[in-house]
Amino acid sequence: MLIIGIAGGTGCGKTTVVNQIINELPHEEVGVISQDSYYNDLSHLTLSERKKTNFDHPKSIDFDLLEEHLAVLKSGKTIQQPVYSFIECNRTSNTIATHARKVMIVEGILILTHPKIRDMFDIKIYVHADSDERLIRRLKRDVNERGWNLDETLGKYQETLKPMHDQFIEPTKEFADIIIPNNKYNTVAVDIVRTIINDKLT
């Protein structure tokens, strides 16, 4: 099994890059795991309390469960990947059966911050985007898809997202094997990644 980690700041376009990579690969040979599925269970808190949680700090992630699940997948078995609700700011009671594939892509802003998880990746990718672009994308997503209002999102960006990005996420660039600029010129970098994957698969 080839495990690929794809990190980058909030709104950098990781999902776009993931889709660009997997669209050219056989569907049955590629699986995707989202770091968002592994946010800690916050059922003991109210929604207003959960909304105040710092979800951009490494401590917000259940890395032990993610590590356990990656080990199970490497052994060829199926896991029950948690399902996270951005509306409720918490894991739901649902899970998704995720089967072992030849290529597993793990994507999330904090996945390169954890040494044990990092060591499980055969290829580490960091998606870079301009900070203004990332803010605009984050604003649109939180307001249109996640039920936040504009002031909440801007406040969270200034108080939490930007400081956490500077402290924890941006420094993980140094661990990346490949840094992909998320703009219209990233096709060469994505092609290189696909070539490496196809080479490993064959």
C-alpha positions as CSV (number, residue, x, y, z in Angstrom):
1,M,0.0,0.0,0.0
2,L,1.2,3.5,-0.9
3,I,0.1,6.1,1.6
4,I,0.2,9.8,0.5
5,G,-0.2,12.7,2.9
6,I,-1.6,16.0,1.5
7,A,-1.4,19.0,3.8
8,G,-1.7,22.8,3.5
9,G,-3.5,25.7,5.1
10,T,-7.2,26.1,5.4
11,G,-8.8,26.9,2.0
12,C,-5.5,26.1,0.1
13,G,-7.3,23.8,-2.3
14,K,-6.2,20.4,-1.0
15,T,-9.5,18.8,-2.1
16,T,-8.9,20.1,-5.6
17,V,-5.4,18.6,-5.7
18,V,-6.7,15.3,-4.3
19,N,-9.3,15.2,-7.1
20,Q,-6.8,16.1,-9.8
21,I,-4.6,13.1,-8.6
22,I,-7.4,10.5,-8.2
23,N,-9.3,11.4,-11.4
24,E,-6.5,9.9,-13.5
25,L,-6.2,6.7,-11.4
26,P,-8.3,3.6,-11.4
27,H,-11.2,4.2,-9.0
28,E,-10.9,0.8,-7.3
29,E,-7.2,1.3,-6.5
30,V,-7.5,4.7,-4.6
31,G,-9.0,5.6,-1.2
32,V,-9.2,8.9,0.6
33,I,-9.2,9.6,4.3
34,S,-10.0,13.1,5.6
35,Q,-8.3,14.4,8.8
36,D,-11.6,16.2,9.5
37,S,-13.1,12.8,10.3
38,Y,-10.8,12.4,13.2
39,Y,-11.6,15.6,15.2
40,N,-12.0,14.7,18.8
41,D,-15.5,13.7,20.0
42,L,-16.9,16.8,21.7
43,S,-20.3,15.4,22.6
44,H,-19.8,16.5,26.2
45,L,-19.9,20.2,25.1
46,T,-22.8,22.4,23.9
47,L,-22.8,23.6,20.3
48,S,-21.8,27.2,21.4
49,E,-18.9,25.7,23.4
50,R,-17.9,23.5,20.5
51,K,-17.9,26.5,18.2
52,K,-15.3,28.1,20.4
53,T,-13.0,25.1,20.2
54,N,-9.6,25.6,18.5
55,F,-9.9,23.2,15.6
56,D,-6.6,24.4,14.1
57,H,-4.5,23.1,16.9
58,P,-2.9,19.6,16.6
59,K,-4.5,18.6,20.0
60,S,-8.0,18.9,18.3
61,I,-7.2,15.7,16.3
62,D,-7.5,12.1,17.5
63,F,-4.2,11.1,16.0
64,D,-4.2,7.8,18.0
65,L,-7.3,6.7,16.2
66,L,-6.0,7.8,12.8
67,E,-2.7,6.0,13.4
68,E,-4.7,2.8,14.4
69,H,-6.9,3.0,11.3
70,L,-3.9,3.5,8.9
71,A,-2.2,0.4,10.5
72,V,-5.5,-1.6,10.0
73,L,-5.7,-0.5,6.3
74,K,-2.0,-1.4,5.7
75,S,-2.9,-4.9,7.0
76,G,-5.5,-5.1,4.2
77,K,-8.6,-4.8,6.4
78,T,-11.5,-2.4,6.4
79,I,-12.0,0.5,8.8
80,Q,-15.1,2.4,9.9
81,Q,-14.1,6.0,9.2
82,P,-15.9,8.5,11.4
83,V,-18.2,11.1,9.9
84,Y,-17.9,14.7,11.0
85,S,-20.5,17.4,10.9
86,F,-19.3,21.0,10.4
87,I,-22.8,22.2,11.2
88,E,-22.7,20.5,14.6
89,C,-18.9,20.9,15.1
90,N,-18.7,17.3,16.2
91,R,-18.5,13.7,15.0
92,T,-21.8,12.1,14.2
93,S,-22.8,8.6,15.1
94,N,-22.3,7.5,11.5
95,T,-19.3,5.9,10.0
96,I,-18.2,5.1,6.4
97,A,-16.7,1.7,5.6
98,T,-13.3,2.5,4.1
99,H,-11.5,-0.4,2.4
100,A,-7.8,-1.0,2.0
101,R,-6.6,0.2,-1.5
102,K,-3.3,0.2,-3.3
103,V,-3.1,3.9,-2.8
104,M,-4.5,5.7,0.3
105,I,-4.6,9.5,0.3
106,V,-4.8,11.2,3.7
107,E,-5.6,14.9,3.5
108,G,-5.8,17.6,6.2
109,I,-4.3,20.8,7.5
110,L,-2.5,19.2,10.4
111,I,-1.5,15.7,9.2
112,L,2.2,16.6,8.8
113,T,2.4,18.0,12.4
114,H,2.4,14.5,14.0
115,P,5.7,12.6,13.7
116,K,4.2,9.0,13.9
117,I,1.5,9.8,11.2
118,R,4.2,11.6,9.1
119,D,6.4,8.5,9.2
120,M,3.5,6.4,7.8
121,F,3.4,8.5,4.6
122,D,5.4,7.3,1.6
123,I,4.9,10.7,-0.1
124,K,4.3,13.9,1.7
125,I,2.7,16.8,-0.2
126,Y,2.1,20.4,0.8
127,V,-0.4,22.5,-1.1
128,H,0.6,26.2,-1.0
129,A,-1.8,29.1,-1.7
130,D,-1.7,32.8,-1.1
131,S,-3.1,33.8,2.3
132,D,-5.7,36.2,0.8
133,E,-6.9,33.5,-1.5
134,R,-7.2,31.0,1.4
135,L,-9.2,33.6,3.5
136,I,-11.6,34.2,0.6
137,R,-12.2,30.5,0.1
138,R,-12.6,29.9,3.8
139,L,-15.1,32.7,4.1
140,K,-17.2,31.4,1.2
141,R,-17.2,27.9,2.6
142,D,-18.0,28.7,6.2
143,V,-20.8,31.1,5.3
144,N,-22.4,29.1,2.4
145,E,-21.8,25.5,3.5
146,R,-21.3,25.5,7.3
147,G,-23.8,27.9,8.6
148,W,-21.4,30.4,10.1
149,N,-22.0,34.1,9.8
150,L,-19.4,36.5,8.3
151,D,-18.4,38.1,11.6
152,E,-17.9,34.6,13.2
153,T,-15.7,33.5,10.4
154,L,-13.6,36.7,10.3
155,G,-13.2,36.6,14.1
156,K,-12.1,33.0,14.0
157,Y,-9.6,33.7,11.2
158,Q,-7.9,36.5,13.1
159,E,-8.0,34.9,16.6
160,T,-7.3,31.3,15.7
161,L,-6.8,30.3,12.1
162,K,-4.0,32.7,11.1
163,P,-1.9,32.2,14.4
164,M,-2.3,28.4,14.2
165,H,-1.4,28.4,10.5
166,D,1.8,30.4,11.3
167,Q,2.7,28.2,14.3
168,F,1.8,24.7,13.2
169,I,0.9,24.4,9.6
170,E,3.2,26.5,7.5
171,P,6.3,25.0,9.3
172,T,5.3,21.5,8.1
173,K,6.4,22.6,4.6
174,E,9.9,21.5,5.6
175,F,8.7,17.8,5.8
176,A,7.1,17.9,2.3
177,D,8.6,15.9,-0.5
178,I,6.6,18.0,-3.0
179,I,5.2,21.5,-2.7
180,I,2.3,22.2,-5.1
181,P,1.3,25.8,-5.8
182,N,-2.5,25.7,-6.0
183,N,-3.0,27.8,-9.1
184,K,-3.5,27.1,-12.8
185,Y,0.2,26.3,-13.2
186,N,0.1,23.3,-10.8
187,T,-0.5,20.7,-13.6
188,V,3.2,19.8,-13.8
189,A,3.4,19.1,-10.1
190,V,0.2,17.0,-10.1
191,D,1.5,15.1,-13.2
192,I,4.7,14.3,-11.4
193,V,2.7,12.9,-8.4
194,R,0.5,10.8,-10.7
195,T,3.6,9.5,-12.5
196,I,5.2,8.5,-9.1
197,I,1.9,6.7,-8.1
198,N,1.6,4.9,-11.4
199,D,5.2,3.8,-11.2
200,K,4.6,2.4,-7.7
201,L,1.4,0.7,-8.8
202,T,3.2,-1.1,-11.6
